[in-house]
Amino acid sequence: MTSTYTVIMYRSEELDAPVGLDYVEETLTSSQRRFQGRMLLRPQIDLGAYRWASVVDWIDVEFILGRPSQYWHLNDRIERLTGRKEYPKPLNVGSGGAASRYRLRVQEPDFSVLRRVLTDIEGEYSFASPAVVTGIEVSIDAYPDQPGEVARARLHGVMVRHFYPTTKWLTTGMKWPRATPGIVDKRGDYIVARSGQDDFRDIQDRMTPSSDRPAPYQSTYYLGERGDPHAMWRIQNKTLDKQNKATGTRQELTEEEKRIRIEVALGPDGCKEAGLADFNGLAEFNFTELQKRFFQFRLPTFGTYPAGSLKSSSRPVAAVKERVEETRKQRFLNAGVLGLQIREDARWDHARLNRDYFLSWHKARGSKMPKRSRVGVGSYGTHINYKELARVVERALAGLQRKVRREMKG
C-alpha cells in the first residue's frame, strides 16, 4: 500500500483550504548497494509549470593599479561610462587617501559595460596584474506559469526540503540552516535545534524531529554566514526588489514578477573552488559547473522491512527499524534532506561518544562490537539525485552562461 504524506505550506483566510505539498512513496530500483531495499519520497509538483531563469546579482572584481589614485577619480571615470556611481573600495589606503589595490562591486552587471570600465581604468593607470573575480552572487528564479501564492508556496516547500549542499559546510553554529524572520529570534530560528553547552544534549537535539522548526513559506531560508569566504545560500519568496534599508525604499513586484529564488553568494575561496579567477576568463567560464558544487538537490530514501519477507524471529527488530524510518521521514518533512543528513551525522557522533560504554557492554557478554556499515556513509548518504529539478536548474545556468559569454565577447 502506497503512503502519502502532506505538509501544510500556506494558510490564508481568503482560501477555502490550506495549501499542502503532498509526498508519495515510490519503490526505488537501483543496482547501487546503498539504494537496495529502499523507497523514496517524491513531491507531487509539476516543475514544468514554472519558468526558470538565472542571473548574476552582483560581482566583485579586484585590480591593482600601476600607480596609486584616490577612489573618487576612479568613480568619475566609471560614472562617465555607466551613468551611475559604483564607489570602488580602496584596500590599501596610503598617504593622501590614495590606493593601488581596489575592489569594485557591480550590482546586476552588464558584462560588456563592466569590461569597458576595466579597460578604461587599465588604459589610464595600467594594471600590475589581471583583474580577478573575488566574489559573485548567482540566483536561480522560478516564475509560476499561473502566478499566485499557491504555486509559489509549493515550490518554496520543495526548494527548502530538497536543497542539499552536503553537511561539510556546517562548520559553525552561524552556518546552521535557519529561517528568518524568526519566531524566537529576529536573526533567525534554527531549522534543526542545537545545544552548544552539552555534547550529549546537542546530539539529542540533532536527532529529534520534535524540536525542529520548519521554515515557513514567507520566511527566508539561510545556510552559511554572511560574508563567508566560501559560500552562503538563501531561498526566498521574492516579492520585493531594489530594497534600500538606509533610505527605506523598495519596489513592490507584480504577481507576474514574483518568484521563488535560490541564490548563492561566493566569497574569494568559493570563487577559487568554482574555478573563477581572471575577469576575462568569464568569457569561457562554464556556469553550469556551479550546479555540481552549489545547486544540488536530492530526494530522500528510506529502508523498507516487509513483514512477509522476514522470519518471525526478525520481526521485532524490523518493527524497531520501521519506527526509526518513520522518525527519519518526520525529520525530512520538517527539515529536508539536509536536516535528515544532520540526523545521520549525529547518530555517528553518538556512537563515537559512547564507544567505551558499548565496548564494555560487549566485553561483559563475551561478544564483539558489530562493524560499522559502510553503506551510505559518503557525502550524499542514502539520498538520490532529484533529476527533474537538476534538469531545470542546469537549463537556467546554461541560459546565464550564454548571456555572459555574449556580453563578454560583444
Buried (B, 14 or more C-beta within 10 A) or exposed (E): EEEEBEBBBBEEEEEEEEBBBBBEBEEBEEEEEBBEEBBBBBBEBEBEEBEBBBBBBBBBBBBBBEEBBBBEBBBEBBBEBBEEEBEBBBEEBEEEEBBBBBBBBBEEBBBEBBBEBBEBBBEBBEBEEBBBBBBBBBBBBBBBEEBEBBBBBBBBBBBBBBBBBBBEBBEEEBBBBBBBEBEEEEEBBBBBBBBEEEEEEBBBBBBBBEBBBBBBBBBBBBBBBEEBBBBBBBBBBBBEEEEEEEEEEEEEBEEEBBBBBBBBBBBBEBBBBBEBBEBBBBBEBEBBEBBEBBBBBBBBBBBBBEEEEBEEEEEEEBEEBBEEBEBBBBBBBBBBBBBBBBBBBBEEBBEEEEEEEEEEEEEEEEEEEEEEEEEBEEEBBBBBEBEBBBEBBBEBBBBBBEBBBEBBEE
